[in-house]
Amino acid sequence: MTDTPRRRVLAAAATGSTLGLAGCGDLAGSDGDAAGQTDDGTDESGDGTGSGSDGDDARATVALDVQAEIQAAQAEISTRVQEGNLSQEDAQAELLDAQTEIVSAAIEDLESYAADADGLAVENANEQAGAALVSGSAAAVLDALEADPVNALLSAADFPAPQEGGQSNGS
């Protein structure tokens, strides 16, 4: 069995999710009308503006790009263990703390990006999985790929709900 790198799996999933977010799956109804549009040319909200109450809203799971930082912390801790400066138990605790700190910082960076972006919000975060659930206009959600801590966009259904007793960072 081939060991596929996590980054490659996330990139492939992001491509499919990005196309889905862009609306490529529902470009037109059976009669050629745009999705969400009625026969009289108005949208489902009936105001004729073309923007239904949630027609432009999108949600996606954001995979955070923290692997390199975690590996660097792991290498530094491993070096200290090999030099005899740190016990295995202390190393495990320190690595767990470093991972939590790195993911928390990435989530804070994403929340800062979302606060500055027009129409983007971080709904929930799962620090253990290194993922966040974002929502907003489809364009804003797609633009989240430009944020430093973002590695990939996945379907909102793929968001791993924080487990009981786990740390979540809901906004």
C-alpha contacts under 8 A as a table, 3 or more apart, distances in Angstrom:
res1	aa1	res2	aa2	distance
4	T	8	R	6.96
4	T	9	V	7.05
5	P	8	R	5.44
5	P	9	V	6.63
6	R	9	V	5.20
6	R	10	L	6.17
7	R	10	L	5.12
7	R	11	A	6.06
8	R	11	A	5.05
8	R	12	A	6.23
9	V	12	A	5.26
9	V	13	A	6.21
10	L	13	A	5.06
10	L	14	A	5.90
10	L	63	A	7.88
10	L	151	N	7.86
10	L	152	A	6.20
10	L	154	L	7.95
11	A	14	A	4.98
11	A	15	T	6.31
11	A	152	A	6.28
12	A	15	T	5.30
12	A	16	G	6.77
13	A	16	G	5.38
13	A	17	S	6.17
13	A	152	A	7.99
13	A	153	L	7.75
13	A	154	L	6.29
14	A	17	S	4.98
14	A	18	T	5.75
14	A	152	A	5.33
14	A	153	L	4.87
14	A	154	L	5.27
15	T	18	T	5.16
15	T	19	L	6.30
16	G	19	L	5.27
16	G	20	G	6.27
17	S	20	G	4.94
17	S	21	L	6.08
17	S	153	L	6.47
17	S	154	L	5.20
17	S	155	S	5.54
18	T	21	L	5.01
18	T	22	A	6.10
18	T	142	L	7.02
18	T	153	L	6.64
18	T	154	L	7.43
19	L	22	A	5.05
19	L	23	G	6.56
19	L	24	C	5.74
19	L	25	G	7.60
20	G	23	G	5.27
20	G	24	C	5.77
20	G	25	G	5.89
21	L	24	C	7.57
21	L	58	A	6.80
21	L	60	A	8.00
21	L	138	A	6.35
21	L	142	L	7.56
22	A	138	A	6.64
22	A	139	A	7.89
22	A	142	L	7.90
23	G	26	D	5.61
23	G	27	L	6.16
24	C	27	L	5.53
26	D	29	G	7.14
26	D	35	A	6.29
27	L	34	A	6.28
27	L	35	A	6.41
28	A	31	D	7.58
28	A	32	G	5.15
28	A	33	D	5.52
28	A	34	A	4.67
28	A	35	A	5.48
29	G	32	G	5.19
29	G	33	D	5.38
29	G	34	A	6.07
29	G	35	A	5.67
30	S	33	D	7.48
33	D	37	Q	6.42
33	D	38	T	7.69
33	D	39	D	7.67
34	A	37	Q	5.60
36	G	43	D	5.87
36	G	44	E	5.77
36	G	52	G	7.72
36	G	55	G	7.12
37	Q	41	G	6.22
37	Q	42	T	5.84
37	Q	43	D	4.32
37	Q	44	E	5.92
37	Q	50	G	7.67
38	T	41	G	5.61
38	T	42	T	5.65
38	T	43	D	5.79
38	T	44	E	6.39
39	D	42	T	7.45
41	G	48	G	7.09
42	T	45	S	7.70
42	T	46	G	5.60
42	T	47	D	6.52
42	T	48	G	4.19
42	T	49	T	7.15
42	T	50	G	6.61
43	D	46	G	5.43
43	D	47	D	6.81
43	D	48	G	5.66
43	D	49	T	7.04
43	D	50	G	5.25
43	D	51	S	6.79
43	D	52	G	6.07
44	E	52	G	5.91
45	S	48	G	7.64
45	S	51	S	7.63
45	S	52	G	4.96
45	S	53	S	6.45
47	D	50	G	7.67
48	G	51	S	7.89
49	T	52	G	7.81
51	S	54	D	7.59
51	S	55	G	5.88
51	S	56	D	6.52
52	G	55	G	4.67
52	G	56	D	7.16
53	S	56	D	7.83
54	D	57	D	4.99
56	D	136	G	7.76
56	D	137	S	5.24
56	D	138	A	6.14
57	D	135	S	6.95
57	D	136	G	5.19
57	D	137	S	4.65
57	D	138	A	6.04
58	A	135	S	5.54
58	A	136	G	5.48
58	A	137	S	5.64
58	A	138	A	5.04
58	A	141	V	6.82
59	R	133	L	7.04
59	R	134	V	5.61
59	R	135	S	4.26
59	R	136	G	6.65
59	R	138	A	7.88
59	R	141	V	7.13
59	R	155	S	7.52
59	R	156	A	5.53
60	A	133	L	5.80
60	A	134	V	5.50
60	A	135	S	6.51
60	A	141	V	7.10
60	A	153	L	6.25
60	A	154	L	5.72
60	A	155	S	5.06
60	A	156	A	4.12
60	A	157	A	7.86
60	A	159	F	7.89
61	T	131	A	6.59
61	T	132	A	5.65
61	T	133	L	4.58
61	T	134	V	6.31
61	T	153	L	5.70
61	T	154	L	4.85
61	T	155	S	5.66
61	T	156	A	4.84
61	T	157	A	7.69
61	T	158	D	6.50
61	T	159	F	5.33
62	V	131	A	5.43
62	V	132	A	5.10
62	V	133	L	6.13
62	V	134	V	6.99
62	V	150	V	6.37
62	V	151	N	7.29
62	V	152	A	5.86
62	V	153	L	4.79
62	V	154	L	6.23
63	A	130	G	6.29
63	A	131	A	4.70
63	A	132	A	6.81
63	A	150	V	6.00
63	A	151	N	5.40
63	A	152	A	5.11
63	A	153	L	6.27
63	A	154	L	7.35
64	L	103	V	7.73
64	L	106	A	6.87
64	L	107	I	7.80
64	L	130	G	5.47
64	L	131	A	5.65
64	L	132	A	7.64
64	L	149	P	5.37
64	L	150	V	4.70
64	L	151	N	5.24
64	L	152	A	7.24
65	D	68	A	7.71
65	D	106	A	7.88
65	D	148	D	7.99
65	D	149	P	5.19
65	D	150	V	5.46
65	D	151	N	4.66
66	V	69	E	5.49
66	V	70	I	6.23
66	V	102	I	6.90
66	V	103	V	6.62
66	V	106	A	7.31
66	V	130	G	7.66
66	V	149	P	7.14
67	Q	70	I	5.15
67	Q	71	Q	6.11
68	A	71	Q	5.11
68	A	72	A	6.19
69	E	72	A	5.07
69	E	73	A	6.27
69	E	102	I	7.17
70	I	73	A	5.10
70	I	74	Q	6.07
70	I	98	A	7.41
70	I	99	Q	6.01
70	I	102	I	7.15
71	Q	74	Q	4.92
71	Q	75	A	6.07
72	A	75	A	5.11
72	A	76	E	6.23
73	A	76	E	5.14
73	A	77	I	6.16
73	A	95	L	7.08
73	A	98	A	6.87
74	Q	77	I	5.16
74	Q	78	S	5.95
74	Q	95	L	6.41
75	A	78	S	5.00
75	A	79	T	6.14
76	E	79	T	5.19
76	E	80	R	6.46
77	I	80	R	5.11
77	I	81	V	6.31
77	I	86	L	7.92
77	I	91	A	6.25
77	I	94	E	7.78
77	I	95	L	7.14
78	S	81	V	5.05
78	S	82	Q	6.23
78	S	91	A	7.57
79	T	82	Q	5.12
79	T	83	E	6.18
80	R	83	E	5.09
80	R	84	G	6.31
80	R	85	N	5.22
80	R	86	L	5.70
81	V	84	G	5.10
81	V	85	N	5.76
81	V	86	L	4.71
81	V	87	S	6.08
81	V	88	Q	6.79
81	V	91	A	7.02
82	Q	85	N	7.58
83	E	86	L	7.78
84	G	87	S	7.13
86	L	90	D	6.30
86	L	91	A	6.21
87	S	90	D	5.21
87	S	91	A	6.00
88	Q	91	A	4.94
88	Q	92	Q	6.18
89	E	92	Q	5.26
89	E	93	A	6.39
90	D	93	A	5.14
90	D	94	E	5.99
91	A	94	E	5.02
91	A	95	L	5.97
92	Q	95	L	5.13
92	Q	96	L	6.18
93	A	96	L	5.17
93	A	97	D	6.23
94	E	97	D	5.04
94	E	98	A	6.06
95	L	98	A	4.95
95	L	99	Q	6.07
96	L	99	Q	5.14
96	L	100	T	6.21
97	D	100	T	5.15
97	D	101	E	6.11
98	A	101	E	5.05
98	A	102	I	6.06
99	Q	102	I	5.15
99	Q	103	V	6.15
100	T	103	V	5.32
100	T	104	S	5.94
100	T	127	E	6.90
100	T	128	Q	7.64
101	E	104	S	5.09
101	E	105	A	6.09
102	I	105	A	5.19
102	I	106	A	6.31
103	V	106	A	5.02
103	V	107	I	6.19
103	V	127	E	5.93
103	V	130	G	6.06
104	S	107	I	5.09
104	S	108	E	6.16
104	S	127	E	6.57
105	A	108	E	5.00
105	A	109	D	6.14
106	A	109	D	4.99
106	A	110	L	6.20
106	A	149	P	5.39
107	I	110	L	5.00
107	I	111	E	6.12
107	I	125	A	7.27
107	I	127	E	7.90
107	I	132	A	7.37
107	I	149	P	7.62
108	E	111	E	4.99
108	E	112	S	6.12
109	D	112	S	5.06
109	D	113	Y	6.16
109	D	148	D	7.67
109	D	149	P	6.75
110	L	113	Y	4.98
110	L	114	A	6.07
110	L	122	V	7.76
110	L	147	A	6.79
110	L	148	D	7.79
110	L	149	P	6.44
110	L	150	V	7.60
111	E	114	A	4.96
111	E	115	A	6.09
111	E	121	A	7.46
111	E	122	V	6.17
112	S	115	A	5.07
112	S	116	D	6.40
113	Y	116	D	5.25
113	Y	117	A	6.08
113	Y	147	A	6.59
114	A	117	A	4.92
114	A	118	D	7.62
114	A	119	G	7.97
114	A	120	L	5.17
114	A	121	A	5.46
114	A	122	V	6.75
114	A	144	A	7.84
115	A	118	D	7.65
115	A	120	L	7.22
115	A	121	A	7.05
117	A	120	L	5.86
117	A	140	A	7.13
118	D	140	A	6.90
119	G	136	G	5.09
119	G	137	S	5.84
119	G	140	A	6.08
120	L	134	V	6.96
120	L	135	S	5.79
120	L	136	G	4.53
120	L	137	S	6.85
120	L	140	A	5.64
120	L	141	V	6.47
121	A	134	V	5.55
121	A	135	S	5.35
121	A	136	G	6.19
122	V	125	A	7.49
122	V	132	A	6.86
122	V	133	L	5.91
122	V	134	V	4.38
122	V	135	S	6.47
122	V	170	G	7.76
122	V	171	S	6.17
123	E	132	A	7.55
123	E	133	L	5.48
123	E	134	V	5.47
123	E	135	S	6.74
123	E	170	G	6.05
123	E	171	S	5.37
124	N	132	A	5.73
124	N	133	L	5.16
124	N	134	V	7.27
124	N	168	S	7.23
124	N	169	N	6.01
124	N	170	G	4.11
124	N	171	S	5.86
125	A	130	G	7.85
125	A	131	A	5.94
125	A	132	A	4.07
125	A	133	L	6.08
125	A	162	P	7.79
125	A	168	S	5.62
125	A	169	N	4.94
125	A	170	G	5.77
126	N	129	A	5.52
126	N	130	G	5.98
126	N	131	A	5.37
126	N	132	A	6.00
126	N	160	P	6.99
126	N	161	A	6.79
126	N	162	P	5.37
126	N	167	Q	6.95
126	N	168	S	5.13
126	N	169	N	6.67
127	E	130	G	4.93
127	E	131	A	6.60
127	E	167	Q	6.34
127	E	168	S	6.21
127	E	169	N	7.38
128	Q	162	P	7.62
128	Q	166	G	7.41
128	Q	167	Q	7.25
129	A	160	P	6.96
131	A	159	F	7.11
131	A	160	P	7.55
132	A	159	F	7.23
133	L	156	A	6.70
133	L	159	F	6.45
134	V	141	V	6.99
135	S	141	V	6.44
136	G	140	A	6.16
136	G	141	V	6.08
137	S	140	A	5.18
137	S	141	V	6.22
138	A	141	V	5.15
138	A	142	L	6.19
139	A	142	L	5.15
139	A	143	D	6.03
140	A	143	D	4.94
140	A	144	A	6.36
141	V	144	A	5.21
141	V	145	L	7.76
142	L	145	L	5.98
142	L	153	L	7.85
143	D	146	E	5.65
143	D	147	A	7.70
144	A	147	A	5.38
144	A	150	V	7.07
145	L	150	V	5.70
145	L	151	N	7.04
145	L	152	A	6.61
145	L	153	L	7.06
146	E	150	V	7.18
147	A	150	V	5.57
150	V	153	L	7.86
154	L	158	D	6.51
154	L	159	F	7.96
155	S	158	D	5.30
155	S	159	F	7.35
156	A	159	F	5.52
162	P	166	G	6.07
162	P	167	Q	6.97
162	P	168	S	5.95
163	Q	166	G	5.22
163	Q	167	Q	7.96
